[in-house]
Amino acid sequence: MAIPKATPAEIKERGIEPLAKALGLVGLVRFLQQFELGSGDYTWDREEWLKGLTVSDVVKEIESRREKQNC
């Protein structure tokens, strides 16, 4: 098996075949989903979500949600 000279597509195909045999198709899909790249910019999104909030505000929100869960 000449992996160093193989194209990325060939390497992917050679890797997927044994996984499909070992895990079955559903298992293979679940395995591959663990490595999907996300999209967007988490850092920017987080800054938007937390804009203007203090640590105290966040703690109060957490406590409020915990109280609602315990009701």
TAJO-V424159 format. One line per field, one symbol per residue. ss: DSSP state (H for helix, E for strand, C for the rest). phi: phi as a letter, one per 30 degrees, with the letter a starting at -180 (. if undefined). burial: + if it has 24 or more other ideal C-beta (glycine too) atoms within 12 Angstrom, else -. A space follows every 10 residues. Layout:
BEGIN
ss: ???
phi: ???
burial: ???
END
This chain:
BEGIN
ss: CCHHHCCHHH HHHHHHHHHH HHHHHHHHHH HHHCCCCCCC CHHHHHHHHH CCCCHHHHHH HHHHHHHHHH C
phi: .cdecddedd ddddddeddd ddcidddddd ddddcdddbj beddededdc eidcdddddd dddddddddd d
burial: ---------- ---------- ---------- ---------- ---------- ---------- ---------- -
END
